[in-house]
């Protein structure tokens, strides 16, 4: 298996797009509570990834 070297800012840019998309989805008033729960979980996981990448790149 080959490893690919990617700068942290590449990941952070993509994760920011996901973060914004999830936030927009959460503002939809037509979502069921179950769907909102799933999107909220995805948003929390995405934020954890952002935090871990920031910590790894600065630590």
N, CA, C and O of each residue as an XYZ file, in Angstrom:
236
protein
N       0.843     -1.177      0.000
C       0.000      0.000      0.000
C       0.887      1.238      0.000
O       1.827      1.330      0.790
N       0.598      2.176     -0.868
C       1.371      3.406     -0.981
C       0.764      4.493     -0.111
O      -0.456      4.588      0.025
N       1.608      5.293      0.464
C       1.158      6.444      1.248
C       1.211      7.687      0.384
O       2.085      7.838     -0.469
N       0.261      8.569      0.619
C       0.210      9.820     -0.129
C       0.435     10.953      0.855
O      -0.215     11.018      1.899
N       1.343     11.830      0.526
C       1.632     12.975      1.372
C       0.680     14.118      1.007
O       0.675     14.600     -0.125
N      -0.118     14.538      1.980
C      -1.074     15.616      1.764
C      -0.904     16.621      2.897
O      -0.835     16.241      4.066
N      -0.839     17.883      2.554
C      -0.727     18.915      3.580
C      -2.025     19.040      4.355
O      -3.110     18.798      3.825
N      -1.897     19.425      5.626
C      -3.077     19.537      6.485
C      -4.079     20.552      5.945
O      -5.286     20.380      6.116
N      -3.587     21.616      5.289
C      -4.519     22.631      4.792
C      -5.404     22.068      3.672
O      -6.516     22.552      3.457
N      -4.909     21.042      2.956
C      -5.741     20.405      1.933
C      -6.952     19.726      2.586
O      -8.086     19.874      2.130
N      -6.685     18.983      3.657
C      -7.779     18.323      4.379
C      -8.705     19.345      5.032
O      -9.927     19.204      4.986
N      -8.120     20.365      5.635
C      -8.945     21.358      6.329
C      -9.871     22.090      5.369
O     -11.004     22.417      5.721
N      -9.392     22.345      4.167
C     -10.250     22.988      3.177
C     -11.451     22.124      2.827
O     -12.582     22.607      2.765
N     -11.194     20.842      2.598
C     -12.292     19.926      2.268
C     -13.235     19.735      3.449
O     -14.453     19.702      3.277
N     -12.669     19.609      4.653
C     -13.511     19.442      5.838
C     -14.352     20.685      6.109
O     -15.460     20.581      6.635
N     -13.835     21.855      5.756
C     -14.617     23.093      5.919
C     -15.813     23.114      4.975
O     -16.888     23.594      5.335
N     -15.623     22.595      3.773
C     -16.745     22.497      2.830
C     -17.804     21.552      3.384
O     -18.998     21.848      3.328
N     -17.368     20.420      3.916
C     -18.316     19.470      4.516
C     -19.022     20.115      5.700
O     -20.237     19.986      5.848
N     -18.260     20.812      6.544
C     -18.834     21.477      7.722
C     -19.939     22.460      7.316
O     -21.016     22.475      7.912
N     -19.663     23.269      6.307
C     -20.652     24.245      5.852
C     -21.876     23.569      5.237
O     -23.004     24.020      5.434
N     -21.651     22.500      4.502
C     -22.771     21.777      3.895
C     -23.659     21.148      4.962
O     -24.885     21.184      4.855
N     -23.041     20.575      5.988
C     -23.822     19.977      7.079
C     -24.593     21.051      7.841
O     -25.741     20.839      8.230
N     -23.963     22.193      8.049
C     -24.651     23.288      8.748
C     -25.880     23.737      7.953
O     -26.953     23.953      8.517
N     -25.705     23.873      6.631
C     -26.839     24.261      5.793
C     -27.949     23.217      5.860
O     -29.130     23.558      5.927
N     -27.565     21.959      5.842
C     -28.564     20.896      5.920
C     -29.323     20.958      7.246
O     -30.530     20.723      7.286
N     -28.618     21.271      8.319
C     -29.272     21.328      9.635
C     -30.271     22.478      9.747
O     -31.156     22.442     10.602
N     -30.144     23.486      8.908
C     -31.073     24.614      8.973
C     -32.379     24.344      8.218
O     -33.308     25.150      8.259
N     -32.435     23.200      7.529
C     -33.648     22.841      6.775
C     -34.762     22.463      7.751
O     -34.626     21.510      8.517
N     -35.839     23.199      7.719
C     -36.956     22.987      8.635
C     -37.750     21.721      8.326
O     -38.543     21.275      9.155
N     -37.548     21.141      7.152
C     -38.324     19.976      6.737
C     -37.711     18.649      7.199
O     -38.295     17.588      6.977
N     -36.557     18.702      7.831
C     -35.898     17.476      8.258
C     -36.635     16.821      9.418
O     -37.176     17.494     10.295
N     -36.642     15.506      9.401
C     -37.204     14.774     10.538
C     -36.200     14.837     11.687
O     -35.013     15.074     11.462
N     -36.667     14.627     12.909
C     -35.735     14.608     14.039
C     -34.634     13.553     13.878
O     -33.492     13.780     14.278
N     -34.975     12.416     13.298
C     -33.979     11.356     13.090
C     -32.895     11.813     12.116
O     -31.708     11.571     12.336
N     -33.314     12.473     11.040
C     -32.352     12.957     10.050
C     -31.469     14.038     10.648
O     -30.263     14.063     10.405
N     -32.063     14.930     11.429
C     -31.275     15.976     12.086
C     -30.240     15.368     13.018
O     -29.115     15.859     13.111
N     -30.621     14.294     13.710
C     -29.708     13.634     14.632
C     -28.506     13.064     13.872
O     -27.365     13.207     14.312
N     -28.764     12.426     12.743
C     -27.681     11.844     11.942
C     -26.756     12.932     11.401
O     -25.533     12.792     11.446
N     -27.335     14.002     10.895
C     -26.519     15.106     10.353
C     -25.724     15.763     11.471
O     -24.567     16.133     11.271
N     -26.327     15.913     12.643
C     -25.626     16.496     13.782
C     -24.436     15.628     14.190
O     -23.363     16.145     14.499
N     -24.628     14.308     14.191
C     -23.526     13.397     14.510
C     -22.396     13.537     13.484
O     -21.220     13.565     13.846
N     -22.761     13.624     12.219
C     -21.756     13.797     11.165
C     -21.006     15.110     11.361
O     -19.792     15.165     11.166
N     -21.714     16.160     11.741
C     -21.080     17.462     11.968
C     -20.097     17.387     13.138
O     -19.016     17.973     13.080
N     -20.467     16.674     14.187
C     -19.581     16.537     15.346
C     -18.332     15.744     14.994
O     -17.231     16.105     15.412
N     -18.488     14.673     14.235
C     -17.337     13.877     13.807
C     -16.434     14.701     12.900
O     -15.210     14.656     13.021
N     -17.042     15.448     11.996
C     -16.270     16.314     11.092
C     -15.462     17.325     11.903
O     -14.294     17.571     11.602
N     -16.076     17.909     12.927
C     -15.371     18.889     13.758
C     -14.229     18.232     14.516
O     -13.169     18.837     14.681
N     -14.427     17.003     14.980
C     -13.343     16.282     15.654
C     -12.163     16.085     14.711
O     -11.012     16.248     15.116
N     -12.439     15.737     13.461
C     -11.373     15.582     12.474
C     -10.625     16.894     12.264
O      -9.396     16.913     12.206
N     -11.372     17.986     12.150
C     -10.748     19.300     11.998
C      -9.830     19.592     13.178
O      -8.694     20.029     12.995
N     -10.326     19.350     14.391
C      -9.534     19.620     15.583
C      -8.283     18.745     15.635
O      -7.206     19.222     15.995
N      -8.420     17.469     15.278
C      -7.269     16.565     15.305
C      -6.215     16.968     14.284
O      -5.019     16.924     14.572
N      -6.647     17.353     13.114
C      -5.686     17.772     12.083
C      -4.982     19.058     12.498
O      -3.775     19.193     12.297
N      -5.717     19.997     13.071
C      -5.107     21.239     13.541
C      -4.102     20.956     14.651
O      -3.011     21.525     14.670
N      -4.478     20.071     15.578
C      -3.588     19.730     16.670
C      -2.326     19.025     16.165
O      -1.223     19.321     16.625
N      -2.483     18.110     15.236
C      -1.338     17.377     14.687
C      -0.400     18.284     13.914
O       0.818     18.107     13.952
N      -0.964     19.251     13.216
C      -0.124     20.117     12.402
C       0.566     21.211     13.219
O       1.543     21.806     12.766
N       0.056     21.471     14.418
C       0.663     22.500     15.264
C       1.395     21.894     16.457
O       2.078     22.607     17.193
N       1.260     20.602     16.649
C       1.847     19.987     17.834
C       2.996     19.177     17.499
O       3.613     18.584     18.385
